[in-house]
Amino acid sequence: MTRSHVFPRHCHAALPTAVGGEGCYLIDADGKRYFDGSGGAAVSCLGHSNARVREAIKAQVDQLAFAHTGFFTSDPAEKLADLLIANAPGDLDRVYFVSGGSEAVESAIKLARQYHVENGEPQRRHLIARRQSYHGNTIGALSAGGNAWRRQQFGPLLVEMSHIAPCYEYADRPEDETPEAYGQRVANELEAEILRLGEDSVMAFIAEPVVGATLGAVPAVPGYFKRLREICDRYGVLLILDEVMCGMGRTGHLFACDGDGIAPDILCIAKGLGAGYQPIGAMLCSARIYDTIAAGTGFFQHGHTYIGHPVAAAAGLAVVSELLERDLPAQVRTRGQHLQAALEQRFGQHAHVGDIRGRGLFQGIEFVADRGTKAPFDPALGIAGKVKKAAFAEGLICYPMPGTRDGRHGDHVLLAPPFIATEAELDEMVDRLSRAVDTVILGL
């Protein structure tokens, strides 16, 4: 094998070469097929061979590959924005296209700040987020995120931001507290932090409706997000929802926040928006925010070269059209119920599975050393990494992560298969995962 000049994610990993994709499967150069049980990173919602999306990309390249948004708009960008807003929650009214999730979050943070400046409240400068969240790897997004492991070595570079508790019922709710009471208590941490910082100094609060990679598909308890919305409204704080991983149908709603009955002021999407066929993300904002900028400077002091890229927008338009016209979010709900039942049947009484949680085709399994005490495994055992390796050997791509509890302790696996997966394929995914987990546990 010749020496590679690619800078990989891990310098000592010998990776197979992907050469093809068919439905829910990826195929390597040796012909081995892998069921994409995590959609990469909750990306490949339509699988790997959707004809409509492929043809849309080809047609757009033939017509117009690139036009810089400093000079032009384009039909696919306009049509995709119209389609998103027609189905968006609340009064979201404008779409700012970017190339991925981190860019969407950076855009949201900067827009929140500029909105308050142009609205005559330049003292609003603080952003509040949650511990054990993840919002991206660029400096601003990483500062907002609460993933201790990802943040650790870059600490001196990060912007100071506040982090309150997540809504993590399995690990944090006492047995003598109802889920509703627990949700109100942790939501009220937002109000306490606003008052600590100064009630007119906070610009925004950011959260994932269903926490993705860091916690492993953790939804909030009922009433939690409605309380957060009330607190934000009371103190003039913008609510930013990061749906980069959990949005675009993944939890059974085109927009995940619909599952909690609320709407944000700013919303971030990516991953499933392009389904892996093109790199694209978007930030959606309310008419109020847009109109404030339009009536002021008229210029959002931000931008990237590839925002609104016509080929990426054409892919996104085809993806969202597929999701809506085939009513795939509804299919996600029913297939999600099947998957959850299969996971419960296989792992519900497993001695080292503490929790099975999620919404739709966004499910997480948390591993524990002791079910009774919920004690996590010793981090030195590397459970998450071993599960990933064993699953890959079984022909299953899944998304295990360490540090579930606090950035160091705890292990989980995240499952986010394509929306097109059949019940039989989901059953096979669970079988392969079960064999992988048994391999790891028996090897301890």
C-alpha positions in Angstrom: 0.0 0.0 0.0 1.4 3.4 -1.0 1.9 6.1 1.7 -1.2 8.3 2.1 -1.0 12.1 2.1 -4.5 12.4 3.6 -4.5 13.8 7.2 -7.0 11.3 8.8 -9.0 11.7 12.0 -6.7 9.3 13.7 -3.1 8.9 12.6 -2.9 5.2 13.6 -6.2 3.9 12.1 -6.0 1.7 9.1 -9.3 2.4 7.4 -10.9 0.4 4.6 -11.7 2.3 1.4 -15.4 3.0 0.7 -16.1 2.4 -3.0 -19.9 2.2 -3.2 -23.2 2.7 -1.5 -26.5 0.8 -2.0 -29.6 1.7 0.1 -28.7 1.5 3.7 -25.3 -0.1 3.0 -21.8 1.1 2.3 -19.4 -1.2 0.4 -15.6 -1.3 0.8 -12.9 -2.2 -1.7 -12.9 -5.8 -0.7 -16.7 -6.1 -1.3 -17.7 -6.1 2.4 -21.0 -4.5 3.1 -21.7 -2.4 6.2 -25.1 -1.5 7.4 -25.0 2.3 8.1 -26.6 2.2 11.5 -25.6 5.7 12.4 -26.1 7.3 9.0 -22.4 8.3 9.4 -23.2 10.9 12.0 -27.0 11.0 11.6 -26.4 12.3 8.1 -27.5 9.7 5.5 -31.2 9.8 6.1 -32.1 8.7 2.6 -29.4 6.0 2.3 -26.6 6.0 -0.2 -28.2 5.7 -3.7 -31.2 8.0 -3.9 -31.8 8.5 -7.6 -33.8 11.8 -7.3 -31.0 13.5 -5.3 -28.3 12.2 -7.6 -30.1 13.4 -10.7 -30.8 16.9 -9.1 -27.1 17.3 -8.4 -26.1 16.3 -11.9 -28.7 18.6 -13.5 -27.6 21.6 -11.4 -23.9 21.1 -12.2 -24.8 21.0 -15.9 -26.7 24.3 -15.6 -24.8 26.3 -12.9 -22.1 25.1 -10.6 -21.3 28.2 -8.6 -22.4 31.8 -8.3 -21.1 33.9 -5.3 -23.9 35.2 -3.1 -22.3 38.6 -3.0 -23.4 39.0 -6.6 -26.3 36.5 -7.3 -29.0 34.4 -5.8 -30.0 31.2 -7.4 -33.2 29.3 -8.1 -32.4 26.2 -6.0 -31.5 28.4 -3.0 -34.7 30.4 -3.3 -36.9 27.2 -3.7 -35.2 25.4 -0.8 -35.7 28.4 1.4 -39.4 28.6 0.5 -39.9 24.9 1.2 -38.2 25.1 4.6 -40.1 28.1 5.7 -43.4 26.7 4.5 -42.8 23.8 6.9 -40.9 25.6 9.7 -42.3 26.1 13.3 -43.4 29.5 14.7 -42.6 32.6 12.8 -39.3 31.5 11.3 -39.1 33.4 8.1 -35.6 33.6 6.6 -33.0 31.0 5.8 -29.2 31.6 5.7 -27.4 28.8 4.0 -24.0 27.5 5.0 -21.9 24.4 4.5 -22.4 22.5 7.7 -23.5 22.4 11.3 -20.6 24.3 12.9 -21.1 27.1 10.4 -24.8 27.2 11.2 -24.2 27.6 14.9 -21.5 30.2 14.4 -23.9 32.1 12.2 -26.6 31.9 14.9 -24.4 33.2 17.6 -23.2 36.1 15.6 -26.7 36.9 14.4 -28.0 36.9 18.0 -25.3 39.4 19.0 -25.9 41.7 15.9 -29.7 41.6 16.5 -29.3 43.0 20.0 -26.8 45.6 18.9 -29.1 46.8 16.1 -32.1 46.6 18.5 -30.5 49.1 20.8 -29.3 46.7 23.5 -25.5 46.3 22.9 -25.0 45.3 26.5 -26.4 41.9 25.7 -23.3 39.8 25.2 -23.6 36.5 27.1 -24.5 33.2 25.7 -25.8 30.4 27.9 -25.7 26.8 26.9 -25.8 23.4 28.6 -23.2 20.9 29.9 -22.8 17.7 27.9 -24.0 19.3 24.7 -22.2 19.6 21.4 -22.6 22.4 18.9 -19.7 22.1 16.5 -15.9 22.2 16.3 -15.2 25.8 15.2 -14.1 28.1 18.1 -17.5 29.8 18.7 -19.5 26.6 18.4 -17.0 24.7 20.6 -17.2 27.4 23.2 -20.9 27.0 23.3 -20.8 23.3 23.5 -20.4 21.6 26.8 -18.5 18.5 25.7 -15.6 18.5 28.1 -13.5 16.0 26.2 -13.7 18.0 22.9 -13.0 21.3 24.7 -10.2 20.3 27.0 -7.0 21.0 25.0 -8.5 24.1 23.4 -9.6 25.8 26.6 -7.2 28.8 26.3 -8.7 29.6 22.9 -12.4 29.4 23.8 -14.8 32.3 24.4 -16.2 32.5 27.9 -19.8 31.2 28.0 -22.1 29.8 30.7 -23.2 26.2 30.9 -26.2 25.0 33.0 -27.3 21.4 33.6 -28.7 19.3 30.8 -32.1 17.6 31.0 -30.6 14.1 31.6 -33.3 12.3 33.4 -31.7 8.8 33.6 -28.6 10.0 35.4 -29.7 13.1 37.2 -33.4 12.7 38.3 -33.8 11.5 41.9 -36.3 8.7 42.4 -38.5 10.8 44.7 -38.8 13.6 42.1 -41.4 13.4 39.2 -40.1 13.8 35.7 -42.2 17.0 35.4 -40.8 18.5 38.6 -37.3 17.5 37.6 -37.7 19.2 34.2 -39.0 22.4 35.8 -36.1 22.4 38.3 -33.3 22.1 35.7 -35.1 24.5 33.3 -35.1 27.1 36.1 -31.3 27.0 36.2 -31.6 29.1 33.0 -33.4 31.9 34.9 -30.9 31.7 37.8 -28.0 32.1 35.4 -29.6 35.0 33.6 -30.1 36.8 36.9 -26.5 36.0 38.0 -25.1 37.5 34.8 -27.5 40.4 34.7 -31.0 40.1 33.3 -30.4 42.6 30.5 -26.9 41.2 29.6 -27.8 37.8 28.1 -28.3 37.6 24.4 -29.2 34.0 23.8 -29.6 30.5 25.1 -28.7 27.5 22.9 -29.8 23.8 23.3 -30.3 20.6 21.3 -34.0 19.5 21.4 -32.7 15.9 21.6 -29.1 15.8 22.7 -27.0 13.9 20.1 -23.5 12.6 20.2 -22.5 13.7 23.6 -25.3 12.2 25.6 -26.6 9.7 23.1 -30.1 10.6 21.9 -31.5 12.1 25.2 -34.9 13.9 24.8 -36.1 16.3 27.4 -38.9 15.4 29.9 -42.4 16.9 29.2 -42.7 20.6 29.9 -38.9 21.3 30.0 -38.6 23.2 26.8 -41.9 25.1 27.3 -40.5 26.4 30.5 -37.2 27.4 28.8 -39.3 29.3 26.2 -41.1 31.2 28.9 -37.9 32.2 30.6 -36.4 33.4 27.4 -39.5 35.5 26.6 -39.5 37.0 30.0 -36.0 38.3 29.9 -35.7 39.1 26.2 -33.3 36.3 25.5 -33.2 34.7 22.1 -33.8 30.9 22.0 -31.5 29.1 19.6 -32.2 25.5 18.9 -29.5 23.3 17.4 -31.2 20.7 15.3 -28.1 19.9 13.3 -28.2 16.2 14.3 -31.8 15.7 15.5 -33.6 17.7 12.9 -34.8 17.1 9.3 -37.1 14.2 10.2 -34.7 12.2 12.4 -37.0 12.2 15.5 -40.2 11.8 13.5 -40.8 15.5 12.9 -39.3 17.6 10.1 -38.2 20.0 12.8 -37.4 18.3 16.1 -38.8 21.1 18.3 -42.3 20.3 17.0 -42.0 17.2 19.3 -41.8 19.6 22.3 -44.5 22.0 21.1 -42.3 25.1 20.9 -40.6 27.3 18.3 -37.2 29.0 18.6 -36.1 32.5 17.5 -33.2 30.9 15.6 -32.8 27.3 14.4 -29.8 25.5 13.0 -29.9 22.5 10.7 -27.4 20.5 8.6 -26.6 16.8 8.3 -30.0 15.4 7.1 -30.6 18.6 5.1 -28.1 17.3 2.5 -28.4 13.6 3.5 -24.7 13.3 2.7 -25.0 14.0 -1.0 -23.7 17.6 -0.6 -22.3 19.6 2.4 -25.0 22.0 3.4 -26.5 23.5 6.5 -28.8 26.4 7.3 -29.7 28.9 10.0 -33.3 29.9 10.1 -34.4 33.1 11.9 -37.7 34.8 12.8 -39.1 37.7 10.8 -38.6 39.9 13.9 -34.8 39.3 13.8 -34.5 39.7 10.1 -36.6 42.9 10.0 -34.5 44.4 12.8 -31.3 44.0 10.7 -33.1 45.1 7.5 -34.4 48.3 9.2 -30.9 49.0 10.6 -27.6 48.4 8.7 -29.3 46.0 6.3 -26.1 43.9 6.4 -25.4 40.8 8.4 -21.7 41.1 9.2 -20.9 37.5 8.4 -20.4 35.2 5.4 -18.6 32.3 3.8 -17.5 31.7 0.2 -19.8 28.7 -0.3 -23.0 29.9 1.4 -26.1 29.3 -0.8 -24.0 27.1 -3.1 -26.3 26.2 -6.0 -25.4 22.5 -6.2 -25.7 22.0 -2.5 -29.0 23.8 -2.5 -30.3 21.7 -5.4 -29.3 18.6 -3.4 -31.0 20.0 -0.2 -34.2 20.8 -2.2 -34.3 17.2 -3.6 -33.8 15.8 -0.1 -36.4 17.9 1.7 -38.8 17.2 -1.2 -38.3 13.4 -0.7 -38.8 13.8 3.0 -42.1 15.6 2.6 -43.6 14.0 -0.5 -42.9 10.5 0.8 -44.0 11.5 4.4 -40.8 10.0 5.7 -41.1 11.7 9.2 -44.2 9.6 9.7 -42.4 6.5 8.6 -39.6 7.4 11.0 -42.1 7.5 13.9 -43.4 4.0 13.1 -40.0 2.5 12.3 -38.7 4.2 15.4 -41.3 2.4 17.5 -40.2 -0.9 16.0 -36.6 -0.1 16.6 -37.2 0.9 20.2 -39.2 -2.3 20.8 -36.4 -4.4 19.3 -33.8 -2.7 21.5 -35.9 -3.2 24.6 -36.4 -6.8 23.8 -32.7 -7.4 23.2 -31.1 -5.1 25.8 -33.9 -4.2 28.2 -32.7 -6.8 30.8 -29.0 -6.7 29.9 -26.8 -6.6 33.0 -24.7 -3.8 31.5 -27.3 -1.7 29.7 -28.7 1.1 32.0 -30.9 3.0 29.7 -32.5 2.9 26.2 -33.8 6.3 25.1 -34.5 8.5 22.1 -37.1 9.5 19.5 -37.9 8.1 16.1 -34.8 6.7 14.4 -32.5 8.5 16.9 -31.9 6.0 19.7 -29.2 5.7 22.4 -28.1 2.8 24.6 -26.1 3.7 27.7 -23.7 1.0 29.1 -23.1 0.7 32.9 -21.0 -1.4 35.1 -23.9 -1.8 37.6 -27.6 -1.4 36.6 -28.7 -1.0 40.2 -26.4 2.0 41.0 -26.1 3.2 37.4 -22.4 3.3 37.9 -20.5 3.7 34.7 -17.6 1.6 33.6 -14.0 2.6 34.4 -13.0 4.9 31.5 -9.7 2.9 31.2 -11.7 0.0 29.8 -12.6 2.0 26.7 -16.0 0.3 26.3 -17.3 2.8 23.6 -14.2 2.3 21.4 -14.4 -1.5 21.7 -18.1 -1.5 20.8 -17.4 0.5 17.7 -14.6 -1.9 16.6 -16.6 -5.0 17.3 -19.6 -3.7 15.5 -17.6 -2.7 12.5 -16.2 -6.3 12.4 -19.8 -7.4 12.3 -20.6 -5.2 9.4 -22.3 -2.5 11.4 -21.5 1.2 11.5 -22.7 2.7 14.8 -21.7 5.8 16.8 -20.3 4.9 20.2 -19.0 7.7 22.5 -17.2 7.8 25.8 -17.7 10.5 28.4 -21.5 10.3 28.5 -21.8 11.5 32.2 -19.2 14.2 32.5 -16.8 14.1 29.5 -14.7 11.3 31.0 -17.0 8.7 32.6 -19.8 6.8 30.9 -20.3 5.1 27.5 -23.1 4.9 25.1 -23.9 4.0 21.5 -26.0 6.2 19.2 -28.1 4.7 16.4 -29.4 6.8 13.6 -30.1 4.6 10.6 -31.5 5.8 7.3 -35.2 6.6 7.2 -35.6 4.1 4.4 -34.5 1.1 6.5 -37.0 -1.8 6.6 -38.1 -3.4 9.8 -36.1 -6.5 8.8 -33.0 -4.3 8.3 -33.5 -2.7 11.7 -33.8 -6.1 13.3 -30.6 -7.2 11.6 -28.9 -4.0 12.9 -29.9 -4.9 16.5 -28.7 -8.5 16.0 -25.3 -7.2 14.8 -25.1 -4.7 17.7 -26.0 -7.4 20.2 -23.2 -9.7 18.9 -20.7 -6.8 19.2 -21.8 -5.9 22.7 -21.5 -9.5 23.8 -18.0 -9.7 22.3 -16.9 -6.7 24.3 -18.6 -7.6 27.6 -17.3 -11.2 27.4 -13.8 -9.9 26.8 -13.7 -7.8 30.0 
